[in-house]
């Protein structure tokens, strides 16, 4: 889609600061106080690897730390993004069964259109 319009896609990864504060040290006790630094390095490597799979299009990668929906919306504003594409997984209960709570907040708050994409593992399947 981006190449059709001469646009550069932005790949953004947000490290959830609340998760680090509440669960990070429990999930990865061996990292101790370096957990954020290690997560940032891991995320940066993942962004670069993903950008390489896109091909000949120039891709801009970015990493932020904070509340995912807040950081995604702010990134869209800061970079004057024309379209946000976000995956959904609906893992936060019945109320958000079709669209995840983060995706829902992005749709409500974004300064531009938002395209939500459902993960294939959550497709409806006929018995």
C-alpha positions as CSV (number, residue, x, y, z in Angstrom):
1,X,0.0,0.0,0.0
2,X,2.8,2.4,0.9
3,X,4.6,2.0,-2.3
4,X,1.5,2.8,-4.3
5,X,1.4,6.2,-2.7
6,X,5.2,6.9,-2.5
7,X,4.9,6.7,1.3
8,X,7.3,5.2,3.8
9,X,5.8,2.9,6.4
10,X,6.6,3.4,10.0
11,X,7.1,0.4,12.2
12,X,6.6,1.3,15.9
13,X,7.1,-1.0,18.9
14,X,5.9,0.2,22.3
15,X,7.3,-1.3,25.4
16,X,4.6,-1.3,28.0
17,X,6.0,0.6,31.0
18,X,3.3,-0.6,33.3
19,X,4.1,-4.2,32.5
20,X,7.8,-3.6,33.3
21,X,6.8,-2.0,36.6
22,X,4.4,-4.7,37.7
23,X,5.5,-7.9,36.0
24,X,8.9,-7.4,34.3
25,X,11.1,-8.3,37.3
26,X,8.9,-11.3,38.1
27,X,9.0,-12.6,34.5
28,X,12.7,-12.0,34.0
29,X,14.4,-11.8,37.4
30,X,17.7,-12.6,35.9
31,X,17.7,-9.2,34.1
32,X,17.3,-7.2,37.3
33,X,17.3,-3.4,36.8
34,X,18.6,-3.9,33.2
35,X,15.2,-5.2,32.0
36,X,14.2,-2.1,30.1
37,X,17.6,-1.9,28.4
38,X,17.4,-5.6,27.4
39,X,13.8,-5.2,26.1
40,X,14.8,-2.2,24.1
41,X,17.7,-4.0,22.4
42,X,15.5,-7.0,21.7
43,X,12.7,-4.8,20.2
44,X,15.2,-2.9,18.1
45,X,16.6,-6.1,16.6
46,X,13.0,-7.3,15.9
47,X,12.1,-4.0,14.2
48,X,15.1,-4.2,12.0
49,X,14.4,-7.8,11.1
50,X,10.8,-7.0,10.3
51,X,11.8,-3.9,8.2
52,X,14.2,-6.1,6.1
53,X,11.3,-8.4,5.2
54,X,9.3,-5.6,3.7
55,X,11.7,-5.3,0.7
56,X,12.6,-2.3,-1.4
57,X,10.5,0.3,0.5
58,X,12.3,2.6,2.9
59,X,10.9,1.8,6.3
60,X,11.2,4.0,9.4
61,X,11.5,2.2,12.7
62,X,10.8,3.6,16.1
63,X,10.7,2.4,19.7
64,X,8.8,4.0,22.5
65,X,8.3,3.2,26.2
66,X,5.0,3.9,27.9
67,X,1.3,3.1,27.6
68,X,0.9,1.5,24.1
69,X,-2.3,3.3,23.0
70,X,-1.0,6.7,24.2
71,X,2.4,6.2,22.6
72,X,0.9,5.0,19.3
73,X,-1.5,8.0,19.1
74,X,1.3,10.4,20.0
75,X,3.6,8.9,17.4
76,X,0.8,9.3,14.8
77,X,0.6,13.0,15.8
78,X,4.3,13.6,16.0
79,X,5.0,12.1,12.6
80,X,1.9,13.3,10.9
81,X,0.9,9.7,10.0
82,X,-1.8,9.3,7.4
83,X,-3.0,5.8,8.5
84,X,-2.4,3.6,11.5
85,X,-2.5,-0.1,11.0
86,X,-2.9,-2.1,14.3
87,X,-3.4,-5.8,15.0
88,X,-6.1,-6.9,17.3
89,X,-6.4,-10.0,19.4
90,X,-9.3,-9.4,21.8
91,X,-7.7,-11.0,24.8
92,X,-9.2,-8.7,27.4
93,X,-12.5,-10.2,28.0
94,X,-16.0,-10.5,26.5
95,X,-16.5,-6.7,26.2
96,X,-13.5,-6.5,23.9
97,X,-14.0,-9.9,22.2
98,X,-13.8,-8.5,18.6
99,X,-11.3,-5.7,19.1
100,X,-8.6,-5.5,21.8
101,X,-8.8,-2.7,24.3
102,X,-5.5,-1.1,23.1
103,X,-6.8,-1.2,19.5
104,X,-10.1,0.2,20.6
105,X,-8.4,3.2,22.3
106,X,-6.3,3.9,19.3
107,X,-9.4,3.9,17.1
108,X,-11.0,6.4,19.4
109,X,-8.0,8.7,19.9
110,X,-6.0,8.6,16.7
111,X,-5.7,11.8,14.7
112,X,-6.1,9.8,11.4
113,X,-7.9,6.7,10.1
114,X,-7.1,3.4,11.8
115,X,-7.1,0.0,10.1
116,X,-7.5,-2.9,12.5
117,X,-6.4,-6.3,11.4
118,X,-7.5,-9.5,13.2
119,X,-4.8,-12.1,13.8
120,X,-5.6,-15.3,11.8
121,X,-5.6,-17.4,15.0
122,X,-8.8,-15.6,16.0
123,X,-10.7,-16.1,12.8
124,X,-14.2,-17.6,13.2
125,X,-14.2,-21.2,12.1
126,X,-17.2,-23.2,11.1
127,X,-17.4,-26.5,13.1
